[in-house]
Amino acid sequence: MPARKLYFESIRVGDELPALAKAPVDRVQLSRYAGASGDYNPVHVDEVYAKSVGMPSVYAPGMLIMGMLGQLISDWARGGQLRRYGVRFIKMVWPGDTVVCKGRVSDRHGTGGRYFVEIDLWAENQRGELLMKGQSVIQLFYSLEDENRQRSGQSPIVVEVPRESILAPQAGGQGEGSETEETGAKKAPSNAKKSAKTATASPTTPAPVAAAKKLKK
């Protein structure tokens, strides 16, 4: 059975992505990720070394969790093209932690036959603590008819869609939306520390997602 396709016309601001719960992180997974990614930092794989530098144990690389959020997007946006993906690292992930990845459509707009949705993303552990937050931008065909037209060499269906944002006022106001990774009071938990690190990936540098897919059982 072919994978379902996702089209712009069926998406609404506020739609939630199906949550993705990963198996608890263990030391075997950390070793496998080191091999898949080429990141052999001993704080992720060597318990003795990790404790020698003041850590209670080894801990997961942030890029592993970024890859898990990338899997959430790739599973949901079937047929779409990833245009931007960035995250902020908030909290360490330790062996035994369960990572739950979540997302919500925060913005949609289209002009000139090109249609985009913005997704706010975040990951939590089994205690509901925020581990990571981020945002991605996906380009989609407007509809099945639009896809068929473009794949046959015809011009796209053109529907002008003003920007619709989760931040827009409820009573007729037009929100500008935001293209930063900080958008959305309702979208992801807001207890992120100002010192949290940021990472971004583009369609030409999908290493975290690719590495995570190697580990997917």
Disulfide bonds with the S-S distance in Angstrom:
none
